[in-house]
Amino acid sequence: MLLGVKMRDLVKALKALSDETRLRMLNLLLERECCVCEVVQALEISQTRASRNLNALYNAGFLKLRKDGLWSLYSIDRDGMKEHFSDLVEAVRKALEGNEVVTLDIERLKKAERVGPACVRESVE
């Protein structure tokens, strides 16, 4: 049975949200725009893992990418996202409220710094 375009998009979106790391990233990006190195610091994960998971969220239609000099900055694509995807993002936000892990992620994000051009190397183009 062939899936329609909308069904394929929904399956891709739900697969992107089926991973703890990607849920934590989405939660960070609900706070503010971030570069890869800030996500690495906040989640305490490798740059490769951060880039791979940001790419999955980007390809699923949740994120947008903005270039600012050397920086590749990711944020929630509030304007370009399909309405039902916005509902999914809101559901994630509500579900993670008060979660100890994501609360610590946000605290680390407040201290995160853009460390240099190395954080651009593996970002989504």
LUMTI-58907 format. One line per field, with one value per atom (N, C-alpha, C): residue in three letters; chain; x, y, z. Coordinates in Angstrom, 3 decimals, padded with zeros to 6 digits, m for minus. Example, Ala and Ser with C-alpha at 12.3 -4.5 7.8 and 13.67 -1.06 7.14 Angstrom:
<atoms>
residuo	[ALA_ALA_ALA_SER_SER_SER]
cadena	[A_A_A_A_A_A]
east	[013.190_012.300_013.200_012.850_013.670_012.900]
north	[m005.690_m004.500_m003.300_m002.250_m001.060_000.030]
up	[007.800_007.800_007.800_007.080_007.140_007.870]
</atoms>
This chain:
<atoms>
residuo	[MET_MET_MET_LEU_LEU_LEU_LEU_LEU_LEU_GLY_GLY_GLY_VAL_VAL_VAL_LYS_LYS_LYS_MET_MET_MET_ARG_ARG_ARG_ASP_ASP_ASP_LEU_LEU_LEU_VAL_VAL_VAL_LYS_LYS_LYS_ALA_ALA_ALA_LEU_LEU_LEU_LYS_LYS_LYS_ALA_ALA_ALA_LEU_LEU_LEU_SER_SER_SER_ASP_ASP_ASP_GLU_GLU_GLU_THR_THR_THR_ARG_ARG_ARG_LEU_LEU_LEU_ARG_ARG_ARG_MET_MET_MET_LEU_LEU_LEU_ASN_ASN_ASN_LEU_LEU_LEU_LEU_LEU_LEU_LEU_LEU_LEU_GLU_GLU_GLU_ARG_ARG_ARG_GLU_GLU_GLU_CYS_CYS_CYS_CYS_CYS_CYS_VAL_VAL_VAL_CYS_CYS_CYS_GLU_GLU_GLU_VAL_VAL_VAL_VAL_VAL_VAL_GLN_GLN_GLN_ALA_ALA_ALA_LEU_LEU_LEU_GLU_GLU_GLU_ILE_ILE_ILE_SER_SER_SER_GLN_GLN_GLN_THR_THR_THR_ARG_ARG_ARG_ALA_ALA_ALA_SER_SER_SER_ARG_ARG_ARG_ASN_ASN_ASN_LEU_LEU_LEU_ASN_ASN_ASN_ALA_ALA_ALA_LEU_LEU_LEU_TYR_TYR_TYR_ASN_ASN_ASN_ALA_ALA_ALA_GLY_GLY_GLY_PHE_PHE_PHE_LEU_LEU_LEU_LYS_LYS_LYS_LEU_LEU_LEU_ARG_ARG_ARG_LYS_LYS_LYS_ASP_ASP_ASP_GLY_GLY_GLY_LEU_LEU_LEU_TRP_TRP_TRP_SER_SER_SER_LEU_LEU_LEU_TYR_TYR_TYR_SER_SER_SER_ILE_ILE_ILE_ASP_ASP_ASP_ARG_ARG_ARG_ASP_ASP_ASP_GLY_GLY_GLY_MET_MET_MET_LYS_LYS_LYS_GLU_GLU_GLU_HIS_HIS_HIS_PHE_PHE_PHE_SER_SER_SER_ASP_ASP_ASP_LEU_LEU_LEU_VAL_VAL_VAL_GLU_GLU_GLU_ALA_ALA_ALA_VAL_VAL_VAL_ARG_ARG_ARG_LYS_LYS_LYS_ALA_ALA_ALA_LEU_LEU_LEU_GLU_GLU_GLU_GLY_GLY_GLY_ASN_ASN_ASN_GLU_GLU_GLU_VAL_VAL_VAL_VAL_VAL_VAL_THR_THR_THR_LEU_LEU_LEU_ASP_ASP_ASP_ILE_ILE_ILE_GLU_GLU_GLU_ARG_ARG_ARG_LEU_LEU_LEU_LYS_LYS_LYS_LYS_LYS_LYS_ALA_ALA_ALA_GLU_GLU_GLU_ARG_ARG_ARG_VAL_VAL_VAL_GLY_GLY_GLY_PRO_PRO_PRO_ALA_ALA_ALA_CYS_CYS_CYS_VAL_VAL_VAL_ARG_ARG_ARG_GLU_GLU_GLU_SER_SER_SER_VAL_VAL_VAL_GLU_GLU_GLU]
cadena	[A_A_A_A_A_A_A_A_A_A_A_A_A_A_A_A_A_A_A_A_A_A_A_A_A_A_A_A_A_A_A_A_A_A_A_A_A_A_A_A_A_A_A_A_A_A_A_A_A_A_A_A_A_A_A_A_A_A_A_A_A_A_A_A_A_A_A_A_A_A_A_A_A_A_A_A_A_A_A_A_A_A_A_A_A_A_A_A_A_A_A_A_A_A_A_A_A_A_A_A_A_A_A_A_A_A_A_A_A_A_A_A_A_A_A_A_A_A_A_A_A_A_A_A_A_A_A_A_A_A_A_A_A_A_A_A_A_A_A_A_A_A_A_A_A_A_A_A_A_A_A_A_A_A_A_A_A_A_A_A_A_A_A_A_A_A_A_A_A_A_A_A_A_A_A_A_A_A_A_A_A_A_A_A_A_A_A_A_A_A_A_A_A_A_A_A_A_A_A_A_A_A_A_A_A_A_A_A_A_A_A_A_A_A_A_A_A_A_A_A_A_A_A_A_A_A_A_A_A_A_A_A_A_A_A_A_A_A_A_A_A_A_A_A_A_A_A_A_A_A_A_A_A_A_A_A_A_A_A_A_A_A_A_A_A_A_A_A_A_A_A_A_A_A_A_A_A_A_A_A_A_A_A_A_A_A_A_A_A_A_A_A_A_A_A_A_A_A_A_A_A_A_A_A_A_A_A_A_A_A_A_A_A_A_A_A_A_A_A_A_A_A_A_A_A_A_A_A_A_A_A_A_A_A_A_A_A_A_A_A_A_A_A_A_A_A_A_A_A_A_A_A_A_A_A_A_A_A_A_A_A_A_A_A_A_A_A_A_A_A_A_A_A_A_A]
east	[000.844_000.000_000.885_000.616_001.398_000.825_001.708_001.291_001.231_000.292_000.242_001.346_001.565_002.613_002.400_001.175_000.899_001.209_000.842_001.100_002.608_003.362_004.827_005.447_004.973_005.486_005.210_004.026_003.670_004.522_004.729_005.560_006.982_007.529_008.874_008.946_007.928_007.886_007.823_006.966_006.831_008.091_008.749_010.023_011.068_011.077_012.028_011.786_010.545_010.213_010.308_010.678_010.702_012.038_012.839_014.166_014.343_014.848_015.014_015.921_017.021_017.945_017.249_016.477_015.797_014.710_014.036_013.057_013.757_014.907_015.665_016.143_016.570_016.990_015.825_014.694_013.514_013.193_013.302_013.052_014.033_015.317_016.306_015.923_015.531_015.217_013.909_013.087_011.906_012.334_013.497_014.050_014.626_015.470_016.135_016.838_017.248_018.041_019.407_019.931_021.204_022.064_023.373_024.290_024.617_025.256_025.559_026.368_027.382_028.243_027.492_026.485_025.674_024.828_024.319_023.542_024.451_025.669_026.652_026.888_027.106_027.386_026.161_025.004_023.796_023.385_023.520_023.091_024.229_025.463_026.644_026.740_026.682_026.789_027.867_028.242_029.264_028.701_029.613_029.210_028.559_029.078_028.504_027.066_026.847_025.489_024.546_025.036_024.204_023.836_024.811_024.554_023.590_023.794_022.929_021.474_021.284_019.928_019.286_020.066_019.534_019.107_019.895_019.577_018.242_017.999_016.735_015.550_015.687_014.613_014.422_015.523_015.479_014.777_015.189_014.615_013.147_012.738_011.335_010.448_011.059_010.275_010.033_010.760_010.569_011.471_012.636_013.626_013.904_014.444_014.992_016.441_017.194_018.618_018.869_019.617_019.973_021.477_022.094_023.535_023.767_024.749_025.157_026.672_027.308_028.762_029.201_030.027_030.515_029.510_028.469_027.540_026.374_026.025_024.799_023.866_022.798_021.909_020.584_020.177_018.941_017.874_016.654_015.513_014.277_013.237_011.965_011.417_010.980_010.448_008.967_008.706_007.326_006.497_007.118_006.380_006.212_007.227_007.185_006.646_006.458_006.021_004.534_004.183_002.768_002.051_000.775_000.026_000.014_m000.201_m000.235_001.139_002.226_003.555_003.707_003.129_003.144_002.444_001.374_000.659_001.545_002.330_003.244_004.318_004.856_005.883_005.303_004.092_003.433_003.195_002.838_002.635_003.952_005.054_006.370_006.689_006.463_006.733_005.969_004.687_003.854_004.301_004.612_005.004_006.316_007.204_008.511_008.555_007.473_007.441_007.780_008.719_009.077_009.989_010.361_011.257_012.653_013.243_014.543_015.654_015.657_016.709_016.669_015.494_015.424_015.621_015.289_015.563_017.076_017.833_019.297_019.862_019.263_019.691_019.584_018.470_018.244_019.253_019.555_020.554_021.923_022.293_023.575_023.551_022.400_022.293_022.567_022.132_022.357_023.849_024.674_026.120_026.891_026.198_026.849_027.392_028.510_029.146_029.393_029.363_029.741_031.257_031.806_033.227_034.100_033.555_034.380_033.859_034.579_034.131_033.993_034.612_034.525_033.077_032.255_030.881_030.056_030.568_029.870_030.135_031.266_031.737_030.723_030.001_029.099_027.635_027.348_025.957_025.245_023.939_023.108_023.318_023.458_023.583_022.341]
north	[m001.186_000.000_001.243_002.148_003.370_004.437_005.096_006.176_007.481_008.335_009.655_010.522_011.671_012.599_013.018_013.367_013.789_012.680_011.454_010.325_010.113_010.187_010.021_011.105_012.352_013.458_013.218_012.723_012.453_011.315_010.268_009.155_009.649_010.465_011.015_011.874_012.690_013.554_012.723_011.726_010.906_010.083_009.623_008.923_009.872_011.111_012.095_012.351_012.273_012.529_011.275_010.158_008.905_008.635_009.668_009.526_010.526_010.056_010.923_012.119_011.901_012.997_014.068_013.674_014.656_015.401_014.722_015.415_016.449_016.080_017.023_018.211_017.959_019.051_019.985_019.401_020.213_021.104_020.545_021.319_022.488_022.254_023.343_024.435_024.011_024.977_025.707_025.187_025.936_027.105_026.975_028.052_029.165_028.748_029.745_029.074_029.895_029.459_028.970_027.897_027.331_026.911_026.966_026.349_024.945_024.161_022.768_022.684_023.547_023.441_023.754_024.601_024.870_023.647_022.972_021.740_020.671_020.563_019.599_019.832_021.089_021.415_021.175_021.578_021.470_020.019_019.180_017.788_016.846_017.388_016.591_015.375_015.634_014.591_014.995_014.079_014.372_015.296_015.953_016.824_016.020_014.835_013.979_013.610_013.218_012.850_014.041_015.198_016.412_016.743_016.734_017.070_016.096_014.812_013.778_013.962_014.241_014.388_015.715_016.790_018.062_017.893_017.157_016.888_016.148_015.174_014.427_015.350_016.243_017.196_018.197_018.621_019.561_018.913_017.697_016.994_016.636_016.475_016.153_017.393_018.576_019.798_020.584_020.242_020.945_022.172_022.147_023.194_023.997_025.181_025.974_026.282_026.601_026.874_028.291_029.049_030.416_030.559_031.123_031.374_032.781_032.891_034.187_034.178_034.672_034.603_033.153_032.760_031.392_030.440_030.968_030.157_029.638_028.387_027.782_027.641_028.408_028.481_027.798_026.943_026.187_026.766_026.742_027.163_026.415_026.468_025.869_026.673_025.999_026.675_026.989_027.948_028.285_028.780_029.500_030.046_029.033_028.206_027.278_025.902_025.636_024.310_024.118_022.911_022.574_022.686_023.061_023.303_022.088_020.909_019.719_019.411_019.844_019.694_020.636_021.826_022.761_022.144_021.440_020.745_019.679_018.970_017.965_018.611_019.725_020.441_020.914_021.415_021.854_020.679_019.530_018.332_017.910_018.003_017.686_018.658_019.935_020.939_020.631_020.360_020.062_018.780_017.760_016.471_016.564_017.466_017.572_018.576_019.300_020.269_019.578_020.147_019.614_018.401_017.910_016.767_017.171_016.388_016.725_016.800_015.869_015.831_017.090_017.465_018.639_019.935_019.929_021.098_021.302_020.212_020.301_020.725_020.220_020.634_022.147_022.717_024.165_024.930_024.428_025.078_025.072_023.944_023.880_024.781_024.893_025.768_027.221_027.622_029.004_029.315_028.288_028.462_028.130_027.611_027.172_028.368_028.134_029.177_028.670_029.590_029.251_029.215_028.032_027.818_028.065_028.278_028.551_027.880_028.067_027.545_026.032_025.326_023.861_023.408_024.198_023.756_023.868_024.526_024.650_023.438_022.810_021.764_020.691_020.207_019.077_019.481_020.747_021.185_020.907_020.967_020.749_021.900_021.584_022.622_022.637]
up	[000.000_000.000_000.000_m000.907_m000.998_m000.074_000.659_001.548_000.776_001.115_000.529_001.092_000.469_000.908_002.357_002.718_004.089_005.085_004.741_005.624_005.782_004.678_004.740_005.611_005.460_006.275_007.758_008.061_009.451_010.020_009.249_009.699_009.970_009.068_009.247_010.516_010.742_011.927_013.207_013.213_014.417_014.681_013.627_013.808_014.400_013.934_014.462_015.946_016.371_017.774_018.647_018.060_018.805_019.488_019.656_020.234_021.373_022.513_023.685_023.396_022.700_022.396_021.573_020.581_019.735_020.511_021.439_022.289_023.160_023.706_024.532_023.701_022.457_021.566_021.266_020.960_020.666_021.860_023.041_024.258_024.388_024.075_024.098_023.115_021.926_020.872_021.134_022.010_022.454_023.339_023.968_024.801_023.947_022.964_022.114_020.949_020.008_018.873_019.383_018.789_019.235_018.051_018.250_017.292_017.793_016.957_017.294_018.586_018.735_019.909_021.203_021.151_022.341_022.702_021.692_021.929_022.522_021.992_022.508_023.998_024.365_025.765_026.660_026.190_027.010_027.244_026.218_026.338_026.725_026.726_027.037_026.130_024.816_023.799_022.799_021.921_020.919_019.832_019.140_018.039_016.918_016.651_015.610_015.951_017.192_017.624_017.555_017.987_017.941_016.499_015.620_014.214_013.562_013.820_013.228_013.680_014.961_015.485_015.098_015.036_014.528_013.074_012.317_010.918_010.790_011.666_011.635_011.911_012.889_013.194_012.059_011.457_010.330_009.132_008.796_007.644_007.854_009.104_009.396_009.325_009.269_009.123_010.402_011.476_012.742_012.897_012.248_012.464_011.215_011.446_010.349_010.692_009.679_009.812_009.324_010.115_009.757_009.893_008.863_008.894_009.439_010.333_010.881_010.946_009.873_009.796_009.770_010.744_010.836_011.453_012.045_012.826_011.991_012.242_011.718_012.907_012.904_014.062_013.762_014.669_014.535_015.450_014.955_015.772_015.293_016.118_015.733_014.556_013.523_012.329_012.534_013.393_013.761_012.571_011.654_010.509_009.380_009.150_008.029_008.366_009.635_010.073_009.803_009.429_009.246_010.588_010.551_011.791_012.711_012.146_012.994_013.591_012.942_013.527_014.717_014.609_015.744_016.945_016.689_017.766_018.407_017.594_018.128_019.003_018.545_019.323_020.652_020.620_021.850_022.786_022.245_023.062_023.724_022.989_023.552_024.690_024.458_025.486_026.770_026.633_027.800_028.497_027.724_028.293_029.065_028.656_029.296_030.452_030.662_031.772_033.081_033.821_035.126_035.103_033.920_033.811_034.285_035.175_035.752_034.706_033.767_032.750_031.894_031.405_030.532_031.318_032.591_033.431_033.540_033.732_033.764_032.407_031.317_029.966_029.818_030.263_030.137_030.988_032.167_033.025_032.356_031.738_031.021_029.794_029.130_027.957_028.341_029.507_029.967_030.085_030.301_030.456_029.170_028.173_026.935_026.162_025.473_024.670_023.264_022.331_020.954_020.924_020.681_020.878_019.658_018.505_017.331_016.089_014.988_013.699_013.663_014.578_014.593_014.735_015.380_015.578_014.307_013.284_012.005_011.125_011.292_010.395_010.070_011.060_010.819_010.758_010.609_010.634_009.310_009.339_008.157_007.187_005.932_004.902_004.068]
</atoms>
